[in-house]
Amino acid sequence: MCGLSPTAAAMLQRGPCAGDCPLGNVLGLAARSGEVVVAVSHRRSCTYFVLVVALLGARNAVQGSLARSSSRLSSDADLAYTLHLRREPQVAVSVRLALTGSPEGQTELSVNRRWGGASRGGDDIFDFAVRDGRGRRKEVAHPEPHRWLVHHAPRESLLVSYRFAPNDHQVDSSPSGHRLPILNDSLFHIFGELGVVVPEHLDSEEPRRIELAWNGFTEAGWSVACSFGVGAERRVIDASLNDFRHAIFMAGALEILRRDVEGRPLYIAIQSRDWNFTKRAFADLASSIVAFERAFFDDYDYPFFLITLIPVGGSGPGSSSLGGTGLTNSFALMVSPETGLQCDFAESKGVKGLLAHEMFHTWNGRVIKRQEPEELVYWFSEGFTDFYTRRLLYRAALIDVGEYVGSLNKALADLYTSPELNAPNERILTHQSSNHDVERLPYRRGDVVALLVDHAIRVASGGTQSLDDLMRGLVHDARERGHRISTESLLERIELATDPDTATRIRRIVDEGETPLLDRRIFEPCLGMRVEPVARFEIGFDFERSREERIIVGVVPHSRAAAAGVRDGQELLSWSVRRGDTRREVVLKVRDGDRERDVSYLPVGTSDPAPRFFTGDGSTKLDCTIL
């Protein structure tokens, strides 16, 4: 059997393959001191793939195992990742990556420096090293925190190693910290974009064969879930490297529930803790939203889908956080522990809104891909997704018409009172990461553009079509032809579905920042519309910088914050802020010298005219099918 050891040959008879592992490929496993040998059968040859597992012990023992091991891949694999959990003397996760170096003899390895609002990619990666096929250490240049360069013989076998150390990112007060690699005594949680080191010469949309193994997790009593399967068994994944790193990798004290949607598995992995809801209730809500959105696109062609949920932030004032990210075969949610499932959707979209938004990105973002620079198409990928979050939750009877109207009016108020209302689309390229209003602009603007396009398609088609038809057509074309969208290509589709004047008007709104004008009859007979003055949300100081530096900066003269006693240079100890809500007080705890005090005020600025919808007299459920 190609020289299998007696132990491996014996295990071959037992057939160790399990889960998603291809039964025709894996022949046997044999354990030796410090390593696991996997025998792999191929159509042309039989080879051994050796995964070196870090022993619980001193670093020289680990290095000895590395030196004795082979870093060669199985003949049909492009990359092999092994994650190993160690619990003593403190928790740590090490990563081993086996690959073939670039043909040019220089391999660049990297993670993203900026992704998902985080800007410190690479800072949580320690002890980065590269060895050749004989276990000899290679010299590695480290020009940036997220990049490593190694010179080697052309196409040389390489073994990359690095580790994650314990951190407190899970209880970070800033949402951007929750995107960074999390490791503590009960959770390992990384987004591949910021934690999976990839070789640049293989990073593309071309399909790769990638091997993934989790060692030491089951032995520690930790459950494992990632975008490619549930459980710690070794997996062989056929995916582009882009899709592989745009994924969640999670292990720890988890409860994993399963629901089936039209016979396909939906897994929900929740970190165990005392939530304000039962895990079963969350799983039921999630599965109902997944089922409704898949029915909308008539799309059940998936073998596996995962939703993850972890608690983030601290406790007390200023700790509220609700975030999520759509990923390959999955999406990940990060929610404050005190969050409940039920909330006023008009005030805060809450968990159901977050679930619906991230699930819709399965199509608007994952299937319908964007041309670079992607930020210039966020008005569609994020704004239209906000529009459908509201629409599909209403149609699924998960919110009522009052919540629909309240949410719509809040979105309109946010746009029409935004200081960036008339900013051009390209401003997002330079100010998205530093200006909250610029960051939110494509969400707000795109939501209103979706209203306009939906209405224009209904008018042009005599009521026989709507934006729904355009969205389904885009999904179909993306799958059939692999086209990536741009603002230009979307405007062409809008013109085909409406008329040249509508496309020109949308272009001026999206590209140039023209103020959108809404037709008062847009939702008749269900909803009426009028224009009313709406107060601007004005916190009165530079909240982003102040929160980051924990020092008050940028106080606006004559603002309500200034009138309440907020001053530049005060130490910011805690805060409670509901963005966009001018009816809820901002509550700050600040320190002036040795004196601590609480400051509260309404975050109200000047007023601007904005469209507001209201329910029409005698409107019925039938009248509101237009929503």
C-alpha positions in Angstrom: 0.0 0.0 0.0 2.6 2.5 -1.1 4.7 1.8 1.9 2.0 2.4 4.6 3.1 1.6 8.1 1.4 -1.4 9.8 -0.5 1.1 12.0 -1.7 3.0 9.0 -2.5 -0.2 7.1 -4.6 -1.4 10.1 -6.4 2.0 10.2 -7.1 1.7 6.5 -9.3 -1.3 7.1 -11.3 0.8 9.6 -12.0 3.6 7.2 -11.2 6.7 9.3 -12.9 9.2 7.0 -15.7 11.2 8.4 -17.8 14.3 7.8 -17.1 16.2 4.6 -13.8 14.4 4.0 -13.8 12.7 0.6 -14.0 9.0 1.3 -12.2 8.2 -1.9 -9.1 10.3 -1.0 -8.2 9.6 2.7 -6.9 6.1 3.2 -5.5 6.2 6.7 -4.1 8.0 9.7 -1.1 6.9 11.7 0.0 8.7 14.9 3.7 9.1 15.8 5.4 11.3 18.4 4.6 14.9 17.5 3.0 14.3 14.1 0.0 13.0 12.3 0.6 11.2 9.0 -2.3 11.2 6.5 -2.1 8.8 3.6 -3.8 10.2 0.5 -4.8 8.3 -2.6 -4.8 10.0 -6.0 -5.6 8.9 -9.5 -1.9 9.0 -10.5 0.0 8.4 -7.4 0.0 7.7 -3.7 1.7 10.2 -1.3 2.0 11.1 2.3 1.0 14.4 3.7 2.6 15.1 7.0 1.0 17.6 9.4 3.3 18.6 12.2 1.3 19.1 15.4 2.9 21.3 18.0 3.6 19.3 21.1 2.6 20.6 24.6 6.1 21.5 25.7 9.0 23.8 25.2 9.6 25.6 22.0 12.7 23.6 21.1 10.5 20.4 21.1 8.2 22.1 18.6 11.1 23.2 16.4 12.5 19.7 16.5 9.2 18.3 15.2 9.2 20.9 12.4 12.8 20.1 11.5 11.9 16.3 11.2 8.8 16.9 9.2 8.2 17.2 5.5 6.6 20.4 4.2 5.7 18.8 0.9 2.0 18.9 -0.1 0.0 16.0 -1.3 0.3 15.9 -5.1 -3.0 17.6 -5.8 -3.1 20.2 -3.0 -2.1 23.8 -3.4 -2.1 24.7 0.3 -2.5 22.9 3.6 -3.4 24.8 6.9 -3.2 23.1 10.3 -4.5 24.9 13.4 -3.3 23.6 16.7 -4.7 24.6 20.2 -2.5 24.5 23.3 -4.0 25.2 26.7 -0.9 25.3 28.9 0.8 27.3 30.2 -1.7 29.6 28.6 -4.1 29.3 25.7 -2.5 29.7 22.3 -3.3 28.7 18.7 -0.5 28.0 16.3 -1.0 27.8 12.5 1.1 25.8 10.0 0.9 26.5 6.3 2.5 24.1 3.8 2.8 25.5 0.3 5.0 25.6 -2.8 6.9 28.9 -3.2 6.5 31.1 -6.2 8.3 30.3 -9.5 10.2 33.5 -9.2 11.9 32.5 -6.0 10.3 35.2 -3.8 7.1 34.6 -2.0 5.0 37.4 -0.4 2.7 36.3 2.4 0.1 38.6 3.9 -3.2 39.3 5.6 -5.2 42.4 5.1 -4.2 45.4 7.1 -7.6 47.1 6.8 -10.8 45.1 6.6 -14.3 45.4 8.0 -13.5 48.6 9.9 -10.4 47.1 11.5 -7.1 48.8 10.7 -4.6 46.7 12.6 -4.4 43.5 10.6 -1.2 41.6 11.3 -0.6 43.0 14.8 -2.0 39.8 16.4 0.3 37.5 14.5 3.4 36.4 16.5 6.5 34.2 16.0 6.2 34.2 12.2 8.7 31.8 10.6 9.4 30.0 7.4 11.3 26.7 6.9 12.3 24.8 3.8 11.6 21.1 3.1 14.5 20.0 5.4 13.3 22.1 8.3 15.9 24.8 7.9 14.8 28.3 8.9 14.6 30.8 6.1 15.3 34.5 6.5 12.1 36.5 6.4 11.7 40.2 5.7 8.8 42.0 7.5 8.4 45.3 5.6 4.9 46.0 7.0 2.9 44.7 10.0 0.7 42.6 7.6 3.4 41.5 5.1 6.3 39.0 5.1 8.8 38.3 2.2 10.9 35.2 1.9 13.5 34.3 -0.8 13.9 30.7 -1.8 14.7 28.4 -4.7 12.0 28.5 -7.4 9.0 26.4 -6.5 10.6 25.3 -3.2 8.5 23.6 -0.6 7.9 25.9 2.3 6.4 25.5 5.8 5.1 28.8 7.3 4.3 29.0 11.0 2.8 31.6 13.3 0.7 31.8 16.4 -2.1 33.8 18.1 -1.8 34.8 21.7 -4.6 35.6 24.3 -6.2 39.0 23.9 -9.1 41.1 25.1 -10.6 42.0 21.7 -13.9 40.3 22.5 -14.6 42.9 25.2 -13.2 45.8 23.2 -15.4 48.9 23.5 -14.9 49.7 19.8 -16.7 47.5 17.2 -13.6 47.5 15.0 -11.8 45.5 17.7 -14.3 42.7 17.4 -13.1 42.0 13.8 -9.6 41.3 15.0 -8.5 37.8 15.9 -10.1 36.8 19.2 -8.5 34.3 21.5 -9.3 33.6 25.2 -10.0 30.7 27.5 -13.3 29.9 25.9 -13.2 31.2 22.3 -11.0 31.3 19.1 -12.6 33.5 16.5 -10.9 34.8 13.4 -11.9 36.3 10.1 -9.6 34.9 7.4 -9.1 38.3 6.0 -7.2 39.4 9.1 -6.0 36.0 10.4 -5.3 33.6 7.6 -1.9 34.3 6.0 -2.0 33.7 2.2 0.7 33.6 -0.5 0.2 36.4 -3.0 1.1 34.3 -6.0 -1.9 32.1 -5.4 -4.4 34.8 -4.3 -7.0 35.0 -7.1 -10.4 33.8 -8.1 -8.9 30.6 -9.6 -10.1 27.5 -7.7 -7.5 25.9 -5.4 -7.3 22.7 -3.4 -6.9 23.6 0.2 -6.4 21.2 3.1 -7.6 22.2 6.6 -7.0 20.5 9.9 -7.8 21.3 13.5 -5.6 19.6 16.1 -6.0 19.7 19.9 -9.5 21.4 19.9 -11.6 18.2 20.4 -9.2 17.0 23.1 -9.7 20.3 24.9 -13.5 19.9 24.7 -13.8 22.8 22.2 -16.4 22.6 19.4 -15.3 23.8 15.9 -17.3 25.6 13.2 -16.1 27.4 10.1 -17.4 28.5 6.7 -16.5 25.1 5.2 -18.0 22.7 7.8 -18.8 21.9 11.4 -16.5 19.7 13.4 -12.7 19.3 13.8 -12.2 16.6 11.1 -9.7 17.2 8.4 -11.2 18.8 5.3 -10.2 19.2 1.6 -11.8 22.4 0.3 -12.0 23.3 -3.4 -12.3 27.1 -3.4 -10.5 30.2 -4.6 -8.1 31.7 -2.1 -10.3 34.8 -2.0 -13.3 32.7 -0.9 -11.1 30.7 1.6 -9.9 33.7 3.4 -13.3 35.6 3.2 -14.5 33.1 5.9 -15.0 32.6 9.6 -12.9 30.1 11.6 -14.3 29.6 15.1 -13.9 27.2 18.0 -14.6 27.2 21.8 -17.4 26.6 24.2 -20.0 26.6 21.5 -23.5 25.2 21.1 -24.1 24.2 17.5 -27.7 23.8 16.4 -29.0 22.5 13.0 -32.1 23.5 11.0 -33.0 22.4 7.5 -34.2 24.7 4.8 -35.8 22.8 1.9 -33.6 19.8 2.9 -30.4 21.7 3.0 -28.5 22.1 6.3 -28.3 25.4 8.2 -25.9 25.4 11.2 -26.0 28.0 13.9 -23.0 28.1 16.2 -23.5 30.2 19.3 -20.9 30.8 22.0 -22.3 29.4 25.3 -23.3 32.1 27.8 -26.4 33.5 29.4 -28.1 35.4 26.6 -31.3 37.4 26.9 -32.9 34.8 24.6 -32.8 31.1 24.2 -30.5 29.6 21.6 -33.4 27.7 20.2 -35.4 30.9 19.7 -32.4 32.5 17.9 -32.0 29.5 15.7 -35.7 29.5 14.8 -35.6 33.2 13.9 -32.5 32.8 11.8 -33.9 29.8 9.9 -37.1 31.6 9.2 -35.2 34.6 7.7 -32.9 32.3 5.7 -35.9 30.3 4.4 -37.8 33.5 3.3 -34.8 35.0 1.5 -33.9 31.8 -0.3 -37.5 31.6 -1.4 -37.3 35.2 -2.7 -34.4 34.2 -5.0 -35.7 30.6 -5.4 -32.1 29.5 -4.5 -31.5 26.3 -2.5 -28.4 25.3 -4.3 -26.0 25.1 -1.4 -24.6 22.1 0.5 -23.8 23.9 3.7 -24.5 27.3 5.4 -23.4 28.6 8.8 -24.4 31.5 11.1 -22.1 32.3 14.0 -23.0 34.4 17.1 -20.7 35.7 19.8 -21.1 38.2 22.6 -18.9 41.3 22.3 -18.2 44.5 24.3 -18.2 45.0 28.0 -21.1 45.8 30.3 -22.6 49.1 31.3 -23.0 52.4 29.5 -21.5 52.7 26.1 -21.1 49.0 25.6 -23.9 48.4 23.1 -22.7 46.8 19.9 -24.5 45.0 17.0 -22.5 44.0 14.0 -22.2 41.3 11.4 -20.4 40.3 8.2 -21.5 38.3 5.2 -18.9 35.6 4.3 -18.4 32.5 2.1 -21.2 30.0 2.9 -21.9 31.9 6.1 -22.2 35.1 8.0 -20.9 36.1 11.5 -22.8 38.1 14.1 -21.1 40.0 17.0 -23.7 41.3 19.5 -23.7 42.8 23.0 -24.6 40.2 25.6 -27.6 42.1 26.9 -29.2 42.3 23.4 -32.7 40.8 23.0 -34.4 39.3 20.0 -37.4 41.6 20.2 -36.9 45.4 19.7 -38.7 48.3 18.0 -37.5 47.8 14.4 -38.2 51.5 13.8 -35.7 52.5 16.5 -33.1 49.8 15.9 -33.1 47.1 13.4 -31.9 44.8 16.1 -31.0 41.1 15.7 -33.7 40.3 13.1 -32.6 43.3 11.0 -28.9 42.2 11.3 -29.8 38.6 10.3 -31.9 39.7 7.3 -29.2 42.2 6.1 -26.3 39.8 6.3 -28.3 37.0 4.7 -29.2 39.2 1.8 -25.4 39.7 1.2 -25.3 36.0 0.2 -26.6 37.3 -3.2 -25.9 41.1 -3.1 -22.2 40.9 -2.4 -21.3 37.2 -2.7 -23.1 36.2 -5.9 -23.3 39.7 -7.4 -19.7 40.7 -7.1 -18.4 44.3 -7.4 -15.7 45.7 -9.7 -12.8 47.6 -8.1 -12.8 49.9 -6.3 -15.7 48.2 -4.6 -16.4 51.2 -2.4 -17.9 53.0 -5.4 -20.6 50.4 -5.6 -21.5 50.3 -1.9 -24.6 52.4 -2.7 -25.9 49.3 -4.3 -24.5 46.5 -2.3 -25.2 48.1 1.1 -28.1 50.6 0.3 -30.2 48.1 -1.7 -29.5 45.5 1.0 -30.9 47.9 3.6 -34.0 48.4 1.4 -34.6 44.6 1.1 -33.9 44.1 4.8 -37.0 46.2 5.5 -39.0 44.8 2.6 -38.5 41.1 3.2 -39.0 41.3 7.0 -42.3 43.0 6.3 -43.4 40.5 3.7 -42.4 37.7 6.1 -44.6 39.2 8.7 -41.6 39.7 11.1 -42.3 43.4 11.3 -45.6 45.3 10.9 -46.4 48.3 8.7 -45.8 50.7 11.6 -42.3 49.4 12.1 -41.7 49.5 8.3 -42.7 53.2 8.2 -40.7 54.1 11.3 -37.6 52.4 9.9 -38.1 54.1 6.5 -38.5 57.5 8.0 -35.4 57.1 10.1 -33.4 56.2 7.0 -34.7 59.2 5.2 -34.0 61.5 8.2 -30.5 60.2 8.4 -29.8 60.9 4.7 -31.5 64.3 4.4 -29.9 65.7 7.6 -26.5 64.2 6.9 -23.7 66.8 6.5 -22.5 64.5 3.6 -25.9 64.6 1.8 -24.4 66.2 -1.3 -21.0 64.6 -1.2 -19.9 62.9 -4.5 -19.6 59.1 -4.5 -15.8 59.2 -4.8 -15.5 60.8 -1.3 -16.0 57.4 0.2 -12.6 56.3 -1.2 -10.7 58.8 0.9 -12.9 59.4 4.0 -14.8 56.2 4.7 -12.5 55.0 7.5 -12.2 58.4 9.2 -15.7 59.9 8.9 -18.8 58.1 10.2 -21.2 60.2 8.0 -19.2 59.3 4.9 -19.1 55.6 6.0 -22.9 55.6 6.3 -23.6 57.6 3.2 -23.8 54.7 0.7 -26.2 52.9 3.0 -28.5 55.9 3.3 -28.2 57.1 -0.3 -28.6 53.6 -1.8 -31.7 52.9 0.3 -33.4 55.9 -1.2 -32.2 55.1 -4.7 -33.8 51.7 -4.3 -37.1 53.4 -3.5 -36.8 55.5 -6.6 -35.8 52.7 -8.9 -38.6 50.4 -7.6 -41.2 53.1 -8.2 -39.8 53.9 -11.7 -39.9 50.2 -12.8 -43.5 49.9 -11.5 -44.5 52.9 -13.5 -42.7 51.9 -16.7 -44.1 48.3 -16.6 -47.6 49.3 -15.7 -47.3 47.6 -12.4 -46.2 44.2 -13.8 -42.6 44.4 -12.6 -40.6 45.9 -9.8 -37.1 46.1 -8.4 -37.5 42.5 -7.4 -37.3 41.5 -11.1 -34.1 43.5 -11.6 -32.5 42.0 -8.5 -33.3 38.4 -9.6 -32.0 39.2 -13.1 -28.7 40.4 -11.7 -28.3 37.3 -9.7 -29.0 35.1 -12.7 -26.5 37.0 -14.9 -23.8 36.9 -12.2 -24.2 33.1 -12.0 -24.4 32.5 -15.7 -21.8 34.9 -17.0 -19.7 35.8 -13.9 -20.0 39.5 -14.6 -19.0 42.0 -11.9 -21.1 45.1 -11.4 -20.1 48.7 -11.5 -22.1 51.9 -11.1 -22.0 52.2 -14.9 -23.3 48.6 -15.6 -26.1 49.1 -13.0 -27.2 52.3 -14.6 -27.4 50.5 -17.9 -29.7 47.9 -16.3 -31.8 50.6 -14.7 -32.2 52.4 -18.0 -33.3 49.1 -19.7 -35.9 48.6 -16.9 -37.1 52.2 -16.9 -36.1 55.0 -19.3 -33.0 57.2 -20.0 -34.3 60.1 -17.9 -34.5 57.9 -14.8 -31.0 56.5 -15.3 -29.6 60.0 -15.7 -31.3 61.2 -12.5 -30.0 58.2 -10.6 -26.5 58.9 -11.9 -26.6 62.5 -10.6 -27.7 61.3 -7.2 -25.2 58.5 -6.9 -22.1 60.1 -8.6 -22.6 63.8 -8.0 -24.6 63.8 -4.7 -27.7 65.5 -6.0 -30.5 65.6 -3.4 -33.1 62.9 -4.2 -36.6 64.1 -4.9 -39.4 61.6 -4.0 -42.8 61.4 -5.6 -45.5 61.8 -3.0 -47.5 59.0 -4.6 -44.6 56.5 -4.4 -46.4 54.1 -1.9 -50.0 55.1 -2.4 -52.6 53.9 -1.4 -50.7 52.3 1.5 -48.6 55.2 2.5 -48.8 59.0 2.1 -45.9 61.4 2.1 -45.1 64.9 3.2 -42.0 67.0 3.7 -41.3 68.1 7.3 -38.4 69.8 9.1 -36.2 67.2 10.9 -33.6 68.0 13.5 -30.0 66.9 12.7 -28.3 64.5 15.0 -25.4 66.4 16.4 -23.3 64.8 19.2 -21.3 68.0 19.4 -17.7 66.7 19.4 -15.5 64.3 17.4 -16.9 61.1 18.8 -14.7 58.7 16.8 -11.4 60.2 17.8 -12.6 60.9 21.4 -13.6 57.2 21.8 -10.3 56.0 20.3 -8.1 58.3 22.4 -10.4 58.4 25.5 -9.9 62.2 25.5 -12.6 64.6 24.4 -11.6 66.4 21.2 -13.3 68.6 18.5 -16.0 70.1 20.7 -18.4 72.2 18.5 -18.8 75.8 19.8 -22.4 76.7 20.8 -23.5 73.0 20.5 -25.6 71.3 23.1 -22.6 69.4 24.2 -20.7 72.6 24.8 -23.6 74.1 26.7 -23.7 70.9 28.9 -20.1 71.4 29.8 -18.2 69.1 27.5 -14.7 70.5 26.9 -11.7 69.5 24.8 -9.1 67.7 26.9 -11.5 66.0 29.3 -10.9 62.3 29.9 -13.7 60.2 28.4 -14.5 57.4 30.9 -17.7 56.0 29.5 -20.5 56.9 27.1 -24.0 56.0 26.0 -24.8 57.1 22.5 -27.6 56.0 20.2 -26.5 57.3 16.8 -29.1 59.1 14.8 -31.6 59.3 17.6 -32.2 62.9 18.6 -34.8 61.9 21.2 -32.4 59.9 23.4 -29.9 61.7 25.6 -26.2 61.3 25.2 -24.8 60.3 28.6 -21.0 60.8 29.2 -18.8 60.3 32.2 -15.8 62.6 32.0 -12.9 63.5 34.3 -11.7 67.1 34.7 -8.4 66.8 36.7 -9.4 64.7 39.8 -13.1 65.4 39.4 -15.4 62.9 37.7 -18.9 64.0 36.6 -21.8 62.8 34.4 -22.9 64.9 31.5 -26.1 64.5 29.6 -27.9 66.4 26.8 -30.0 65.8 23.7 -27.9 65.5 20.5 -30.0 68.0 18.5 -28.6 70.4 15.9 -30.3 72.5 13.2 -33.2 71.3 11.2 -33.5 70.3 7.5 -36.5 69.4 5.3 -36.9 65.7 4.8 -39.7 63.4 3.3 -41.8 61.6 5.9 -44.2 58.7 5.2 -47.4 58.0 7.1 -50.1 55.3 6.9 -53.0 56.2 4.7 -56.5 56.4 6.1 -58.2 53.0 5.8 -55.1 51.2 4.4 -55.4 47.4 4.4 -52.9 44.6 4.1 -53.9 44.3 0.4 -53.2 48.0 -0.1 -49.7 47.5 1.3 -48.5 44.7 -1.0 -46.6 47.4 -2.8 -44.1 47.5 0.1 
